[in-house]
Amino acid sequence: MEHKTTPINKAKKAATSREDRLKAALKANMGRRKAQVKARAQSDATDSNEAVKSKGQD
């Protein structure tokens, strides 16, 4: 016997796939943001270390 897809089943599938896409997009976005914060923190640490070294050379 074949399973018939009803409009309700299609709507549930669409909602589920939309949620999955949104979850994946959110996870990717959070990963990018974390990488940005990490890169900025490293950059700031490097900049502050260079500033301290240059002040000591004067």
C-alpha positions as CSV (number, residue, x, y, z in Angstrom):
1,M,0.0,0.0,0.0
2,E,1.3,3.4,-0.9
3,H,1.6,6.2,1.6
4,K,-0.2,9.3,0.4
5,T,1.3,12.6,1.4
6,T,-1.4,14.9,2.7
7,P,-1.0,18.6,2.9
8,I,-0.6,18.3,6.7
9,N,2.4,15.9,6.2
10,K,3.9,18.3,3.7
11,A,3.5,21.2,6.0
12,K,5.2,19.3,8.9
13,K,8.0,18.2,6.6
14,A,8.5,21.8,5.4
15,A,8.5,23.1,8.9
16,T,11.0,20.5,10.0
17,S,13.3,21.1,7.1
18,R,13.0,24.9,7.7
19,E,14.0,24.4,11.4
20,D,16.9,22.2,10.4
21,R,18.1,24.8,7.9
22,L,17.8,27.6,10.5
23,K,19.6,25.5,13.1
24,A,22.5,24.8,10.6
25,A,22.7,28.5,9.7
26,L,22.7,29.6,13.4
27,K,25.4,27.1,14.2
28,A,27.6,28.3,11.3
29,N,27.0,31.9,12.3
30,M,28.0,31.2,15.9
31,G,31.1,29.5,14.7
32,R,32.1,32.5,12.6
33,R,31.4,34.9,15.5
34,K,33.5,32.9,17.8
35,A,36.4,32.8,15.3
36,Q,36.1,36.6,14.9
37,V,36.2,37.2,18.7
38,K,39.2,34.8,19.0
39,A,41.1,36.6,16.2
40,R,40.3,40.0,17.6
41,A,41.5,38.9,21.1
42,Q,44.8,37.6,19.6
43,S,45.2,40.8,17.6
44,D,44.6,43.0,20.6
45,A,47.0,41.0,22.7
46,T,49.7,41.3,20.0
47,D,49.1,45.1,19.6
48,S,49.3,45.7,23.4
49,N,52.5,43.7,23.6
50,E,54.0,45.7,20.8
51,A,53.0,48.9,22.5
52,V,54.6,47.9,25.7
53,K,57.8,47.0,23.9
54,S,58.0,50.2,22.0
55,K,57.4,52.3,25.1
56,G,60.4,50.5,26.8
57,Q,62.7,51.3,23.9
58,D,62.2,55.1,24.0
